[in-house]
Amino acid sequence: MPLETSMIMRKQDGFGLIEVLVAMTVLAIGILGMAHLHASALKLNHSAAMRSAATGIAYDIIDRMRANRAEALTGAYDGQTIAATAPSCSPGSLSGTTVAQRDIQSWRTALACTLPQGTGSITRNGSEFTVVTQWDDSRGESAPQRFVVVVAGL
C-alpha cells in the first residue's frame, strides 16, 4: 500500500462515529419535542373535556327550569349558589318536596361529581336567568375557569 493512501485513510478514522453522535443528538431533541407536544395535547384535551362537562351541566339546569317554568318564574331557582362540597356521588333517590328542590339537588350532585371543585350559581333579573358554572382547571389552561349562560325568557 502506498504511503499516500495510508495517510488518507488514517485522517478519516472516527469521522463516521461523529456523524452518528450528531444524528443521535438531533434524534433525542426531536423525541423530547414530541413528548412535550404530547403532554400539551393531553393537558388541553382535559381542559376541553371539563369545559364540555360544564356546558352540559349548565344547559341541564336550564332545561330543567324550562320544564318547570311556573316555579322558575316564581323564584324557586333564584339565588342558588352551589359550593364545592361534594355530596355522595352514588346514584340514589333525590329528596325534596318540590320539583325545583330535586332539580337543584341533582345539579349540585352533577357539579360536585363531574367538575373538580365545581361550583355554580343561578341568578334572575326579571325573566332573564344567568347560570354560572366554575371549576378548578389547574391541570389545563388556568385555574379557575368559568362558563356563563344568560337565558332571556324561559
C-alpha positions in Angstrom: 0.0 0.0 0.0 1.5 3.3 -0.9 2.1 5.8 1.8 -0.3 8.4 0.5 -3.3 6.0 0.5 -2.4 5.0 4.1 -2.3 8.7 5.2 -5.7 9.5 3.7 -7.4 6.5 5.4 -6.0 7.5 8.8 -7.3 11.0 8.5 -10.8 9.7 8.2 -10.7 7.4 11.1 -13.6 8.2 13.6 -15.4 10.5 11.2 -18.4 8.1 11.0 -18.6 8.0 14.7 -19.0 11.7 15.0 -21.8 11.6 12.3 -23.6 9.0 14.4 -23.2 11.1 17.5 -24.7 14.2 15.9 -27.5 12.2 14.4 -28.4 10.7 17.8 -28.3 14.2 19.4 -30.7 15.5 16.8 -33.0 12.5 17.2 -33.0 12.9 21.0 -34.0 16.6 20.7 -36.8 15.6 18.3 -38.1 12.9 20.6 -38.1 15.4 23.6 -40.0 17.8 21.4 -42.6 15.2 20.5 -43.0 14.2 24.2 -43.6 17.9 25.2 -46.2 18.2 22.3 -48.0 15.1 23.5 -48.1 16.3 27.1 -49.5 19.7 26.0 -52.2 17.9 23.9 -53.2 15.8 26.9 -53.4 18.9 29.2 -55.5 20.8 26.7 -57.7 17.8 26.0 -58.5 17.6 29.7 -59.4 21.2 29.8 -61.7 20.8 26.8 -63.4 17.9 28.4 -64.0 19.9 31.6 -65.4 22.8 29.5 -67.8 20.4 27.7 -68.9 18.9 31.0 -69.6 22.4 32.4 -71.6 23.3 29.3 -73.7 20.2 29.6 -74.3 20.8 33.3 -75.3 24.4 32.8 -77.7 23.6 30.0 -79.1 20.7 32.0 -80.3 23.0 34.8 -81.7 25.5 32.1 -83.7 22.7 30.5 -85.0 21.7 34.0 -86.1 25.3 34.6 -87.8 25.4 31.2 -89.6 22.1 32.0 -90.7 23.7 35.4 -91.3 27.2 34.0 -94.0 28.1 36.5 -91.7 27.5 39.6 -88.8 29.1 37.8 -90.6 32.3 37.1 -91.9 32.5 40.7 -88.3 32.3 42.1 -87.8 28.7 43.1 -84.4 28.6 41.4 -83.3 32.1 42.2 -80.2 32.9 44.2 -78.9 29.3 44.2 -75.2 29.1 44.9 -73.6 25.7 44.9 -70.3 25.5 46.8 -67.6 22.9 46.1 -68.9 20.5 48.7 -69.4 17.1 47.3 -72.4 15.1 48.2 -72.5 11.4 47.7 -71.8 10.7 44.0 -73.6 7.4 44.1 -76.9 7.3 42.4 -79.7 7.5 44.9 -83.1 9.0 45.3 -83.5 12.7 45.3 -85.0 14.3 48.3 -87.1 17.4 48.2 -90.7 18.4 48.3 -90.8 20.3 45.1 -89.5 19.6 41.6 -87.2 22.7 41.8 -85.6 21.4 45.0 -84.9 18.0 43.3 -83.6 19.7 40.2 -81.2 21.8 42.3 -80.0 18.8 44.3 -79.4 16.9 41.0 -77.5 20.0 39.7 -75.4 20.1 42.9 -74.5 16.5 42.5 -73.5 16.9 38.9 -71.3 19.9 39.7 -69.6 18.2 42.6 -69.1 14.8 40.9 -68.2 15.9 37.4 -66.1 19.0 37.8 -63.0 19.3 40.0 -64.1 21.7 42.8 -67.2 22.5 40.8 -69.4 25.4 41.9 -72.3 27.1 40.4 -74.9 29.8 40.8 -78.3 30.9 39.3 -79.4 34.5 39.4 -82.5 36.0 38.0 -83.2 39.5 36.8 -86.8 39.7 35.7 -87.3 36.9 33.2 -83.5 36.7 32.5 -81.6 33.9 34.2 -77.8 33.7 34.5 -76.3 30.3 35.1 -72.6 30.2 36.1 -70.5 27.0 36.4 -67.0 27.3 37.7 -64.3 24.7 38.3 -60.6 24.2 39.0 -58.7 23.8 35.8 -55.2 23.7 37.2 -54.4 20.6 35.0 -55.5 22.5 31.9 -55.3 26.1 30.9 -55.6 28.1 34.1 -57.5 27.9 37.4 -60.4 28.6 37.8 -62.4 28.5 34.7 -66.0 29.8 34.3 -68.8 29.1 31.9 -71.7 31.6 31.9 -75.0 31.2 30.2 -77.6 34.0 30.1 -81.1 33.0 29.1 -83.8 35.6 28.4 -87.4 34.4 28.9 -87.6 30.7 29.6 
